[in-house]
Amino acid sequence: MEEYERLKRRIQELEIELEDVKSLTDTRSRLLDAHIKELNDVYNALNERFTELRDKTERLKRIENELIKANKLSALGELASSIAHEIKNPLISIQGFAKRIQKTRDIEQINKYSKFIEKEASRLSDVLARLLNFSRMEEPKIETLNLNDVVDDTILFMEHHLTRFKNVELEVSKTDNLPLVEVDKIHIQQSLVNFIMNAAQAMPGGGLIKIETGKDGDHVFISVADNGVGIKKEVLDKIFEPFYTTKEKGEGTGLGLSLCKRLVEANKGRIEVESEEGQGSTFRILIPYKSL
């Protein structure tokens, strides 16, 4: 009888424990459901924000690409204006020799004037071809070349353009027998033009722009140095960031140096810069070359 009562009490205790366990399990289940719901809400919110961020990033990238194209077109427009005299001079010569041909019946003179016309037309064609090449915005076109030739072609565009800046002089020093490099010529030329323009703008009172080529280890380089206002040390690390500019509002998009960095790196190169406020700046384009 006592054993029966003891077993009965034990059964009652177990039933109570079972109810407690069931109650605890239900509580845990409700808490788990609540946590799962909360996590789902957080996930959905994060996913929504991610989608918004992705859309904004894509839109920002489209805007940046449009601004980069605008920056290229702006540089192209300035160069087109600056080389007008390069086109005007051959045209004047052609016009003059054509009039002389009309006034003479001397075959020898006609042949002489015709050769002059052909020479000036060829010069005009060369200038226009270089300008059209500079305007190219298609995929990179890799070719083997000497960076001295890039400098020569760029000076053709820039020499007259720099006359718009008061008392700005240009000095060019090229190292002979530079190793050849494999690059997109127009990419390097666009970057060089940008550096030269920046150098001229950094010297409102005039000064000297030095362009040099040379070899540094397993790289060849083009450097552009000025003795202008220089760049503050605290912002030197920011100058290649998109949309960052040290120019006055409305004078620049802040994409010039960012574009240069992208173009040079696309050709496996890099840009180095040294600057001291009030002393000037030096930008170097370094491109690796293959040893023979």
ABEGO torsion letter per residue (X at the ends): XAAAAAAAAAAAAAAAAAAAAAAAAAAAAAAAAAAAAAAAAAAAAAAAAAAAAAAAAAAAAAAAAAAAAAAAAAAAAAAAAAAAAAAAAAAAAAAAAAAAAAABABAAAAAAAAAAAAAAAAAAAAAAAAAAAAABABBBBBBBBBAAAAAAAAAAAAAAAAAABBGBBBBBBBBBGBBBBBBBAAAAAAAAAAAAAAAAAABAAEEBBBBBBBBBEABBBBBBBBABAEBBAAAAAAAABBGBBABBBGABAGAAAAAAAAAAAAAGBBBBBBBBBGAEBBBBBBBBBBBX
